[in-house]
Amino acid sequence: MCAVTTAALAVAATVVAGCTDAAPAPADPNRVDVVAAFYPLQFVSERVGGDAVRVTSLVEPGVEPHDLELNPAQVALVAQAELVLYLKGFQPVVDEAVAQEADGRALDVATTVPLLTAEDADHDHAGEPVAAAEPEGSRETRDPHVWLDPTRLATIADRVADRLAQVDPDRAAAYRAGAAKLRTELEALDREFAAGLRGCARREVITSHTAFGYLTQRYGLEQIGISGLSPEDEPPPQRLRQVIAEAREHKATTIFFETLVSPRVAELIAQEVGARTAVLDPLEGLEPGSSDDYFAVMRRNLGTLRTALGCP
């Protein structure tokens, strides 16, 4: 995929041969064109908007959202969209495209709910921040994975409905009804997690990077991240020793790694402490060919956590 430089953004509507698969589809006068920066925002906009919206995600299944590079056709999509949903700071190339091409037509979902800091996301068993949880020079200082708390995602859905209503006032009631229905389902999921993670033998969740702060904070768990908020961060040896000591102290049976990133470091820790590894999905994107949705992946995460933490 060809990357788009700042200069190229000014002419992004031009489709460059060999750099993109196809030009954006013609506008549909009967539907609102929405561009979602990555999967959870695609899911929310599809559920809130229903048949009244046409949603395009900038990230294909199987692609790590942090690694996104926009080609000219994708930037053209941003330029032509009636609403762009993104999370500022999570994908710098999207931030740049929005600033250049979608001024006034974008919703930064980070403005709808408060974000955790790196220190909030990773704490030791005494409640103090774990040293080196976020390596020096990391690209991210706030945890973007807000969708892993279903109640916060419900608030985002409400704001998406409000913005769609501004774009398309004739269907405002339908958008707000879609958000209300999604909120009901998300609140039911929240109750499932709260009940399913009650009374577990262990509360410590050791993860390959600190992507699960919202989930662990919401349900009274403790996240111990091997590396920081960005999956590209390489943990220093001191951090590896620290996590190994924590895993032994808490008699961890499982070290979690994620879809779309290498399990190498998690496997190293697991081998060192005699634990197994398992996937805990941060839901940044879906696997290619997957028929799952947000609810299916979250419920699979719940089952995985219950097994690893010895929940009754």
Disulfide bonds with the S-S distance in Angstrom:
Cys200-Cys311 1.96
